[in-house]
Amino acid sequence: MDVGLGVLLDAARLPGARLTDLAVRAEQRGLDLVVVGGVQGGLDPLTVAAWVAGATSRILVGVADAGVPPAPDTGDPEQPFPFVVDKSLDGLGLLSGDRLLRGPGAWSVAVDSTIDAVKAAAGAGVPVVVAVRTVHDVDRVVELRVVDHARRPASVRARRMPGIDYEGVPDVLAAGVVEPGDSAYRSVASTYMRGGAPGLVLRATTVEEVAAAITFARRHTDLPLGVRSGGHGFSGRSTNHGGLVVDVGGMDGVEVIDPDRRLVRVGPGASWKRVATALRPYGWAIGSGDAGGVGVGGLATAGGIGFLSRKQGLTIDRVRAVELVLADGSPIRASDDENPDLFWALRGAGANFGVATAFEIEAEPIGDVGWASLALVVDDVAEALEHYGRVASEAPRDTTLFMMIGPPRGGRSVMQLYGVVDNADPDTIISRLTPFARIGPIVQQSVTVSAYADVMDMTDTGPGGHQGVGEPVARSTLFREFTPEVARLAADAVASGGVGILSVRQMGGAIADVPEGATAFSHRDAGFAVAVLGSNARRVDAAWDPVRGLGIGSYLSFETDQSPERLGDAFPPPVLDRLRELKRRYDPGFLFRDNFPIDPRPADARLEETAR
Ligand SMILES: Cc1cc2nc3c(=O)[nH]c(=O)nc-3n(C[C@H](O)[C@H](O)[C@H](O)COP(=O)(O)OP(=O)(O)OC[C@H]3O[C@@H](n4cnc5c(N)ncnc54)[C@H](O)[C@@H]3O)c2cc1C
């Protein structure tokens, strides 16, 4: 259905909670729009549309004629005036992130839910909606798309890419697949950090669908395969050119499964903002990184260095079980008691072993926190880095301030510090921040007592999906401390012009409480994870190589150089050997290779491959 397919909800007939449930279901099942109609009595469609827009994040929201009769009766105080309605619609358009469609004419309504009725309505060249009353009805609309998938129009088929068996997509997946000629393609082709043009995106929302997608991918091993959850990968190529992408972004549930143990079951497609918001009423939090838009799937398989790590450990340290689908298509569960070897590997090198479909994570109680953002002007970057390193190392575990700095302008740089004091007392917050504030003159500051969920910002993910362009260049090195030499060489790198931004994530504290070797994630003695970003790999390397030499390892999530040396930086030899052995067991055909692939073949075969 190239024009788009969606559902029509009758606000006059359906109870309020059902309306949002149906809209959320339509979004999860990959439909394109939800139209709120029902002008005669019942709930006001415009209010319902606002409610629906708030409960969803991607799907377009149409509001039928917004309750405005063609010729309003100015004597009737019950009737809305057009300018009031227009203003409300404009507001809703902005708040929904430009997802609002205004009828009539922006969609056409199928007379019933048969494929023939849908095809007839599609003749108008605008998205088609089908009236629904139950979740089952929504699923039937999805099935219409399945039926239609096999008969994609010639204009869509003309944009198919070589080497992909488009006609062989399993039926169970057909509702969610997006081809280059489909209207939804633009919203799924790229990720946050990179531009892409995959040949087929397989959106899976159940374990069965993930298994079918993997089985389909196994028939295409000569093509790149990306696995996508939140689409924020640097090291992970969750998009590609001409290959396949398995997208589990729709598996985004967050459910408390054991309140006594604060155990939460989280889907890989949930954003960390969504997790934080869902746990807010419980007074709990799961630490992640610094950006709410990042997905659970990529972060909870790699590490997770965030504002709460110094108190709670890495995100992977809170994970109690992972469910995934292996390269052979079989579902498996890994925890301390079930497949413990695999569980070990999934916490640091998870992307190599399968597609995670659910995580069970133990949350921690949290109250309001101090949320700080300070901009300081620094003349001597080396001195400021060393100063920051010293203050950060001495800070108590409740205080975590990340740092970013760019190249000097006019001999001065702006150092941005942002982070959390896990304490709601203003005096404590101020005393914790004061040593950081002494690094240089403050030109901007904001310090608030906030809910942790409000700290998790996700302004980076637009409603039209990710629109990244090009290929990021990032290098990542772990340091124990900012020695004068590290600070000087890092400052030189920033000044070189080869590096656009240097960012530092404070580590230490509870991260190092977990014994080295307990997870595949290594180098727990690091005090700082430093990443540099640029656009030209040669220039970034020229600037960064001298600094890297002083590091103790790498956090791969911020590294885009996929050479074997970098794999070695992240995983010391015994860890890498064990990972390789497990890769041989769980992915002998080397299917998962979009994110620092660990080659399962013996060393001599790998060498031959490199030589070719
Ligand atoms: C703006 C920004 C800020 C960040 N801040 C932090 C931070 O503070 N701390 C930190 O630790 N990291 C941070 N990161 C890095 C981030 O954790 C990783 O890039 C992570 O991989 C993104 O996960 P995702 O699901 O959003 O990405 P995706 O692009 O969807 O996935 C990235 C890779 O992860 C793997 N993957 C994804 N889903 C699954 C799955 N279901 N099963 C198995 N493997 C999967 C795949 O190899 C994939 O290529 C940040 C990234 C960005 C872009």
The ligand as an SDF file (V2000), in Angstrom:
LIG
                    3D

 53 58  0  0  0  0  0  0  0  0999 V2000
   23.6460   11.0680   20.9810 C   0  0  0  0  0  0  0  0  0  0  0  0
   24.2540    9.8190   21.5620 C   0  0  0  0  0  0  0  0  0  0  0  0
   24.5920    9.8000   22.9070 C   0  0  0  0  0  0  0  0  0  0  0  0
   25.1240    8.6310   23.4670 C   0  0  0  0  0  0  0  0  0  0  0  0
   25.4570    8.6260   24.7960 N   0  0  0  0  0  0  0  0  0  0  0  0
   25.9180    7.4940   25.3620 C   0  0  0  0  0  0  0  0  0  0  0  0
   26.2630    7.4570   26.7420 C   0  0  0  0  0  0  0  0  0  0  0  0
   26.1610    8.4530   27.4450 O   0  0  0  0  0  0  0  0  0  0  0  0
   26.7010    6.2820   27.2560 N   0  0  0  0  0  0  0  0  0  0  0  0
   26.8350    5.1490   26.5000 C   0  0  0  0  0  0  0  0  0  0  0  0
   27.2080    4.1050   27.0330 O   0  0  0  0  0  0  0  0  0  0  0  0
   26.5560    5.1620   25.1880 N   0  0  0  0  0  0  0  0  0  0  0  0
   26.1110    6.3030   24.5940 C   0  0  0  0  0  0  0  0  0  0  0  0
   25.8640    6.3450   23.2520 N   0  0  0  0  0  0  0  0  0  0  0  0
   26.2150    5.1720   22.4320 C   0  0  0  0  0  0  0  0  0  0  0  0
   25.0470    4.2350   22.3400 C   0  0  0  0  0  0  0  0  0  0  0  0
   24.8900    3.5530   23.5530 O   0  0  0  0  0  0  0  0  0  0  0  0
   25.3040    3.2010   21.2400 C   0  0  0  0  0  0  0  0  0  0  0  0
   25.5150    3.8580   20.0330 O   0  0  0  0  0  0  0  0  0  0  0  0
   24.1770    2.1870   21.1480 C   0  0  0  0  0  0  0  0  0  0  0  0
   24.6180    1.1300   20.3480 O   0  0  0  0  0  0  0  0  0  0  0  0
   22.9210    2.7740   20.5490 C   0  0  0  0  0  0  0  0  0  0  0  0
   21.8750    1.8530   20.6930 O   0  0  0  0  0  0  0  0  0  0  0  0
   20.5980    1.9240   19.7450 P   0  0  0  0  0  0  0  0  0  0  0  0
   19.7720    0.7370   20.0150 O   0  0  0  0  0  0  0  0  0  0  0  0
   19.9680    3.2670   19.8490 O   0  0  0  0  0  0  0  0  0  0  0  0
   21.2970    1.8900   18.3290 O   0  0  0  0  0  0  0  0  0  0  0  0
   21.1070    1.0000   17.0220 P   0  0  0  0  0  0  0  0  0  0  0  0
   21.7040    1.8490   15.9540 O   0  0  0  0  0  0  0  0  0  0  0  0
   19.7200    0.5590   16.8620 O   0  0  0  0  0  0  0  0  0  0  0  0
   22.0150   -0.2290   17.2880 O   0  0  0  0  0  0  0  0  0  0  0  0
   23.4170   -0.1040   17.3140 C   0  0  0  0  0  0  0  0  0  0  0  0
   24.0150   -1.4850   17.2350 C   0  0  0  0  0  0  0  0  0  0  0  0
   23.6930   -2.2150   18.4080 O   0  0  0  0  0  0  0  0  0  0  0  0
   23.4210   -3.5710   18.0780 C   0  0  0  0  0  0  0  0  0  0  0  0
   22.0270   -3.8630   18.4230 N   0  0  0  0  0  0  0  0  0  0  0  0
   20.9770   -3.0220   18.3220 C   0  0  0  0  0  0  0  0  0  0  0  0
   19.8660   -3.6340   18.7310 N   0  0  0  0  0  0  0  0  0  0  0  0
   20.2130   -4.8770   19.0970 C   0  0  0  0  0  0  0  0  0  0  0  0
   19.4780   -5.9840   19.5980 C   0  0  0  0  0  0  0  0  0  0  0  0
   18.1700   -5.9220   19.8050 N   0  0  0  0  0  0  0  0  0  0  0  0
   20.1530   -7.1270   19.8520 N   0  0  0  0  0  0  0  0  0  0  0  0
   21.4980   -7.2210   19.6470 C   0  0  0  0  0  0  0  0  0  0  0  0
   22.2370   -6.1890   19.1630 N   0  0  0  0  0  0  0  0  0  0  0  0
   21.5940   -5.0290   18.8930 C   0  0  0  0  0  0  0  0  0  0  0  0
   23.6410   -3.7280   16.5840 C   0  0  0  0  0  0  0  0  0  0  0  0
   24.9590   -4.1740   16.3500 O   0  0  0  0  0  0  0  0  0  0  0  0
   23.4800   -2.3120   16.0760 C   0  0  0  0  0  0  0  0  0  0  0  0
   24.2030   -2.0580   14.9010 O   0  0  0  0  0  0  0  0  0  0  0  0
   25.3460    7.4880   22.6560 C   0  0  0  0  0  0  0  0  0  0  0  0
   25.0190    7.5280   21.2920 C   0  0  0  0  0  0  0  0  0  0  0  0
   24.4800    8.6700   20.7520 C   0  0  0  0  0  0  0  0  0  0  0  0
   24.1560    8.7070   19.2810 C   0  0  0  0  0  0  0  0  0  0  0  0
  1  2  1  0
  2  3  1  0
  2 52  2  0
  3  4  2  0
  4  5  1  0
  4 50  1  0
  5  6  2  0
  6  7  1  0
  6 13  1  0
  7  8  2  0
  7  9  1  0
  9 10  1  0
 10 11  2  0
 10 12  1  0
 12 13  2  0
 13 14  1  0
 14 15  1  0
 14 50  1  0
 15 16  1  0
 16 17  1  0
 16 18  1  0
 18 19  1  0
 18 20  1  0
 20 21  1  0
 20 22  1  0
 22 23  1  0
 23 24  1  0
 24 25  2  0
 24 26  1  0
 24 27  1  0
 27 28  1  0
 28 29  2  0
 28 30  1  0
 28 31  1  0
 31 32  1  0
 32 33  1  0
 33 34  1  0
 33 48  1  0
 34 35  1  0
 35 36  1  0
 35 46  1  0
 36 37  1  0
 36 45  1  0
 37 38  2  0
 38 39  1  0
 39 40  1  0
 39 45  2  0
 40 41  1  0
 40 42  2  0
 42 43  1  0
 43 44  2  0
 44 45  1  0
 46 47  1  0
 46 48  1  0
 48 49  1  0
 50 51  2  0
 51 52  1  0
 52 53  1  0
M  END
$$$$
